[in-house]
Amino acid sequence: MASSSPLLASFQCHSSLNITIKPMAVLNNLPKTAIQYDLRKGQNRLFHKLPSGLKMEVIEQRKEKDESENPPLVFVHGSYHAAWCWAEHWLPFFSSSGFDSYAISLLGQGESDEPLGVVAGTLETHASDIADFIESNLSSSPPVLIGHSFGGLIVQYYLANIVNKQSLGSENAFPELSGAVLVCSVPPSGNSGLVLRYLFSKPVAAFKVTLSLAAKRFQTSIPLCRETFFSSSMDDQLVQRYQDLMKESSRMPLFDLRKLNASLPVPKPMENSTKVLVLGAKDDFIVDDEGLMETGRFYDVEPVCIQGVAHDMMLDCSWEKGAKVLLQWLSGLSKPGNLSA
């Protein structure tokens, strides 16, 4: 593992850019996971200190091209994942395309600290942690916030709580965004509708999903792990690699699902606010077509469904399909500072 000084130097050497960077701690203690993700070339593992004193893992990869007009990208994982799931393919892809990219491990996941209690947090606490990271490190350049699965639901809560500080004078507002992307996201009403539809229309699939996720059998069965998250063509060796990382990623459940579902649906964001891309996978074993359409209707956008990829589209065999669609959408965004929909 690299010593702390090169990491800090790497993080601070970009101070000339129009981005306010608050120094973060580097990993200088024993890893929290038995199998730690090996960073790729150009990536750094840093820590953002939250107001609570807890530290949140951030894997960052800075852009290879000097294109300052591009907004930074902040990636949020879902259940049983951590920052590493974005670092495998999408961070290298988007950094090489001119975007500073940051993948966060939510509390209790990956190398992030664990809060007190039996679950990692709530929609509000997770979104507040992300807002604190953005406010502390990216305040001068509103990012695009990208969430996968339950991470997408956290992004939706964030969207519902964005307030323009200058116009409303709120000190507790979530920082504005240049855009938001929901990747195979749990819909605004939560996962209860998904479960009910599976029970009535696909009972065998419902049993498998429950066995895989609720009973965590995906952690011990390679076929079930593949069917839940990946395409059928992914080979056993790669599935097992990701399976091992997933087993280590989530040391605490992200939410108390009963309390979560009781708090849903998420509120509607303000009209004419942040631009939203709803991105789904045709072979998604978890989020069905109706779940994807529900999310699109909620944000009044037409969802984009990628053929030939499964739920973990950022890790799947054809990961570049979703990345290219997202890159095309990003190219159509207004420059940072112009947040009109």
C-alpha positions in Angstrom: 0.0 0.0 0.0 1.3 3.5 -0.8 2.5 5.7 2.0 0.3 8.6 3.0 2.3 11.5 1.6 2.0 10.6 -2.1 -1.8 10.2 -1.7 -2.1 13.6 -0.1 0.2 15.1 -2.7 -2.0 13.7 -5.4 -5.1 15.0 -3.9 -3.7 18.5 -3.3 -1.9 18.9 -6.6 -5.1 20.0 -8.3 -5.6 23.0 -6.1 -5.1 25.3 -9.1 -8.4 24.0 -10.5 -11.7 25.8 -9.8 -12.7 23.2 -7.2 -12.5 23.8 -3.4 -10.7 20.7 -2.0 -10.8 20.1 1.7 -7.9 17.7 2.7 -9.1 14.2 3.6 -7.4 11.6 5.7 -5.6 8.7 3.9 -5.9 5.1 4.9 -3.2 4.7 7.5 -4.7 2.0 9.7 -5.6 -1.6 9.2 -8.2 -2.3 6.5 -11.7 -3.0 7.8 -12.3 -5.6 5.1 -10.5 -8.9 4.9 -10.4 -8.6 1.1 -9.5 -5.1 0.2 -10.1 -3.8 -3.3 -6.8 -3.2 -5.2 -6.9 0.2 -6.7 -6.3 0.7 -10.4 -3.8 3.0 -11.9 -4.6 6.7 -11.2 -6.9 5.9 -8.3 -6.5 7.0 -4.7 -8.3 5.8 -1.6 -9.1 8.8 0.7 -11.3 9.5 3.6 -13.8 12.3 4.2 -14.4 13.1 7.8 -18.0 13.7 8.6 -19.3 16.1 11.3 -19.9 13.1 13.5 -16.2 12.3 13.4 -16.8 9.2 11.4 -14.8 8.7 8.2 -16.2 7.8 4.8 -14.1 6.0 2.2 -13.8 7.8 -1.1 -12.0 6.3 -4.2 -11.1 9.1 -6.5 -9.8 9.2 -10.0 -9.0 12.6 -11.6 -9.6 13.4 -15.2 -6.9 12.7 -17.7 -7.8 15.6 -19.9 -7.9 19.3 -18.8 -11.6 19.9 -19.5 -12.7 22.2 -16.6 -16.2 22.7 -18.0 -17.1 19.1 -17.1 -18.8 18.7 -13.7 -17.3 16.2 -11.3 -19.1 12.9 -10.9 -20.0 11.4 -7.5 -21.0 7.7 -7.5 -23.2 6.1 -4.8 -23.4 2.3 -4.5 -26.4 0.1 -3.3 -26.7 -2.8 -0.9 -23.9 -5.3 -0.6 -21.6 -3.0 -2.6 -19.1 -0.2 -1.8 -17.0 2.3 -3.7 -15.0 -0.4 -5.4 -18.0 -1.4 -7.7 -17.5 1.9 -9.6 -13.7 1.8 -9.5 -13.5 -1.4 -11.5 -14.7 0.1 -14.9 -16.6 3.3 -14.7 -14.1 5.5 -12.8 -11.3 4.8 -15.4 -13.8 5.3 -18.2 -15.1 8.6 -17.1 -11.8 10.0 -15.9 -10.3 9.2 -19.3 -13.3 11.0 -20.8 -12.5 14.3 -18.9 -14.4 13.9 -15.6 -13.1 14.0 -12.1 -14.8 11.0 -10.5 -15.4 10.1 -6.9 -17.0 6.8 -5.6 -18.2 6.9 -2.0 -18.6 4.0 0.5 -21.6 4.7 2.7 -21.1 4.2 6.4 -20.8 0.6 7.5 -19.7 -0.4 4.0 -16.3 -1.0 2.4 -13.6 0.8 4.3 -15.9 3.4 5.9 -16.4 3.6 9.6 -19.4 2.0 11.3 -22.0 4.1 13.1 -23.6 3.1 16.4 -26.6 0.8 16.1 -27.5 -2.2 14.0 -28.0 -0.5 10.6 -25.8 1.9 8.7 -28.4 4.7 8.5 -31.5 6.1 6.9 -32.3 7.8 3.6 -31.8 11.1 5.5 -28.5 10.3 7.1 -26.9 8.7 4.0 -28.0 11.6 1.8 -26.7 14.1 4.5 -23.3 12.4 4.5 -23.1 12.7 0.7 -24.2 16.4 0.9 -21.5 17.0 3.5 -18.9 15.5 1.2 -20.1 17.6 -1.8 -20.3 20.8 0.3 -16.8 20.2 1.8 -15.0 19.2 -1.4 -16.9 20.2 -4.5 -18.7 23.4 -3.4 -17.5 25.5 -6.4 -18.4 22.9 -9.0 -21.8 21.3 -8.6 -21.4 17.6 -9.4 -23.6 15.0 -11.1 -24.8 12.5 -8.5 -25.1 8.9 -9.7 -26.8 6.2 -7.6 -27.2 2.5 -8.2 -30.1 0.3 -6.8 -30.8 1.4 -3.2 -28.1 4.1 -3.8 -30.5 5.4 -6.4 -33.2 5.8 -3.8 -30.7 7.8 -1.6 -30.1 10.1 -4.6 -33.8 10.5 -5.0 -34.1 11.6 -1.4 -31.2 14.0 -2.0 -33.0 15.5 -5.0 -36.1 16.1 -2.9 -34.1 18.1 -0.4 -32.1 20.4 -2.7 -32.7 24.0 -1.7 -31.0 26.9 -3.4 -29.2 28.5 -0.5 -28.8 31.9 -2.1 -32.5 32.3 -2.9 -33.8 30.8 0.4 -31.0 31.5 2.8 -31.1 28.0 4.2 -27.9 26.9 6.0 -29.1 23.2 6.1 -29.8 22.9 2.4 -28.3 20.1 0.3 -25.9 21.5 -2.3 -27.1 21.9 -5.8 -26.3 19.4 -8.5 -25.5 19.6 -12.2 -27.5 16.5 -12.8 -28.6 13.2 -11.3 -28.5 9.6 -12.7 -30.5 6.7 -11.4 -29.0 3.4 -12.4 -31.2 0.3 -12.0 -32.6 2.3 -9.1 -35.2 1.2 -6.6 -38.3 3.2 -7.5 -39.6 6.1 -5.4 -42.2 3.9 -3.7 -39.5 1.4 -2.6 -39.0 -2.3 -3.2 -42.4 -3.5 -1.8 -44.1 -3.1 -5.1 -41.3 -5.1 -6.8 -41.7 -7.9 -4.3 -45.5 -8.1 -4.7 -45.3 -8.1 -8.5 -42.8 -11.0 -8.4 -44.9 -12.9 -5.9 -48.0 -12.8 -8.2 -46.4 -13.0 -11.7 -43.0 -14.7 -11.1 -43.2 -16.8 -8.0 -40.0 -18.8 -8.8 -38.1 -15.5 -9.4 -39.6 -14.1 -6.1 -38.3 -17.1 -4.2 -34.9 -16.8 -5.8 -34.7 -13.0 -5.1 -35.7 -13.6 -1.4 -33.2 -16.5 -1.0 -30.4 -14.5 -2.7 -30.8 -11.1 -1.0 -32.8 -11.5 2.2 -31.1 -14.8 3.1 -27.8 -13.7 1.6 -27.4 -16.9 -0.4 -25.7 -14.9 -3.2 -22.7 -14.9 -0.9 -22.3 -18.7 -1.1 -23.8 -19.7 -4.4 -22.0 -18.6 -7.6 -25.0 -19.4 -9.9 -27.4 -17.5 -7.7 -24.9 -14.6 -7.4 -24.6 -14.5 -11.2 -28.4 -14.7 -11.8 -29.0 -11.9 -9.2 -26.4 -9.3 -10.4 -24.8 -10.3 -13.7 -25.3 -11.6 -17.2 -25.4 -15.4 -17.7 -22.2 -15.2 -19.8 -20.0 -14.0 -17.0 -17.5 -16.7 -16.1 -17.3 -18.3 -12.6 -13.9 -16.9 -11.7 -15.1 -13.3 -12.2 -18.4 -13.9 -10.4 -16.5 -15.3 -7.5 -14.2 -12.3 -7.4 -17.1 -9.9 -7.1 -18.9 -12.3 -4.8 -16.0 -12.1 -2.4 -15.9 -8.3 -2.5 -19.6 -8.2 -1.9 -19.4 -10.4 1.1 -16.8 -8.0 2.6 -18.5 -4.8 1.5 -21.5 -4.7 3.7 -20.7 -5.1 7.4 -24.1 -3.6 8.3 -27.4 -3.4 6.5 -27.9 0.0 4.7 -31.3 0.5 6.2 -34.0 -0.9 8.4 -36.3 -1.9 5.5 -39.5 -1.8 7.5 -38.9 1.8 8.6 -37.6 2.7 5.2 -40.8 1.5 3.4 -43.0 3.2 6.0 -41.3 6.5 5.0 -41.8 6.2 1.3 -42.5 7.3 -1.4 -39.8 9.9 -1.5 -41.1 13.5 -1.9 -41.3 15.1 -5.3 -38.4 17.4 -6.1 -39.1 21.0 -6.9 -40.2 21.7 -10.5 -37.7 22.8 -13.0 -34.9 21.6 -10.8 -32.1 19.1 -11.5 -31.9 17.2 -14.8 -32.4 13.5 -14.2 -31.4 10.4 -16.3 -33.2 7.1 -15.5 -31.1 4.2 -16.7 -32.3 0.6 -16.5 -31.0 -2.8 -17.6 -33.1 -5.2 -19.8 -31.8 -8.3 -17.9 -32.3 -6.8 -14.5 -33.3 -9.6 -12.1 -34.1 -7.2 -9.2 -35.8 -4.1 -10.7 -38.5 -5.0 -13.2 -39.8 -3.0 -16.2 -42.6 -1.5 -14.1 -40.2 -0.3 -11.5 -38.1 1.4 -14.2 -41.2 3.0 -15.7 -42.4 4.2 -12.3 -39.2 6.0 -11.7 -39.4 7.6 -15.2 -42.9 8.8 -14.6 -42.0 10.2 -11.2 -39.4 12.4 -12.8 -41.3 13.0 -16.0 -38.5 11.5 -18.2 -38.3 8.6 -20.6 -36.2 5.9 -19.1 -33.4 4.4 -21.1 -33.2 0.6 -20.9 -29.9 -0.9 -21.9 -30.1 -4.2 -23.8 -27.7 -7.1 -22.8 -26.8 -6.0 -19.3 -28.0 -7.0 -15.9 -28.6 -5.3 -12.5 -24.9 -4.5 -11.9 -24.4 -2.8 -15.2 -21.2 -1.0 -14.1 -19.6 -4.4 -13.4 -21.3 -6.6 -16.0 -19.7 -8.1 -19.1 -20.9 -5.3 -21.3 -20.4 -2.5 -18.7 -19.4 -0.1 -21.4 -22.9 0.0 -22.9 -24.3 1.9 -19.9 -21.2 4.0 -19.6 -21.5 5.2 -23.2 -25.2 6.1 -22.8 -24.3 8.1 -19.6 -21.4 9.8 -21.3 -23.7 10.9 -24.2 -26.2 12.3 -21.7 -23.5 14.1 -19.8 -22.3 15.7 -23.0 -25.8 17.3 -23.3 -25.8 18.9 -19.9 -25.5 22.6 -19.5 -22.2 23.9 -18.1 -21.9 23.9 -14.3 -23.7 26.8 -12.8 -26.6 26.5 -15.3 -28.9 24.1 -13.6 -32.2 24.8 -15.4 -34.0 21.6 -16.5 
